[in-house]
Amino acid sequence: MFKPEDKICYCFNHTYQDIKEDFLKHGRSTILSSILKAKKEGTCKCEIYHPEKR
């Protein structure tokens, strides 16, 4: 199980708590939408920031 402070997105520093609050506020994850958009645009840097380089 995730802890609130666990990082989910290393590129944009989103934590589990950030995503949970976003979902509760909007009824969907706007954070997830922005991450997917960044991946499509090539502005995501997971290979640099993620500890497992993924």
N, C-alpha and C positions, 0 to 999 in steps of 0.2 A: 504494500500500500504506500502511496506517496505521502510525504510530509508536506505541509503548506509551503515550506521554504525550498523544496526540491525544484531545481531548474528543469524546465521542460524544453525550453528553446534557448539555446546558448547564443545564437546570433543576436536575438533581440532582448535577452535577459528576462524572459517570461518564466514565472514560477507556476507551480501547480495551483497555488492560491489565486494568482492573477487570472488564470484560465477559468477556475471555478467561479470567481466573482463575475467575470465577463459573461459567462454562461447564465448565471442567475439573473444578471441585470438585463440581458438582451434576449434570453430564451434560446440563444445559439452562441457559438463562439466566434466573435468578430476577430479575435486574436488568431484563431486557426485560419480564418479567411485571409488575413493579412500575411500570415506565414506562407500559405500556399501561393498567394500572388507574388511574393518576393522570390519564391523558388522558381516560378515560371519566368519571372523577369531576370533571373540570374543574380539577384542582389543578396541572396542568402549566402552566408559564409560558414556553413556547418563544417566543412572540411578544415576550417581554420580554428573555430571556436569550440566545437564539440570535443570533449576529452577523448572520445574514441574515433575522432576524425571522420564522422559520418553525418 
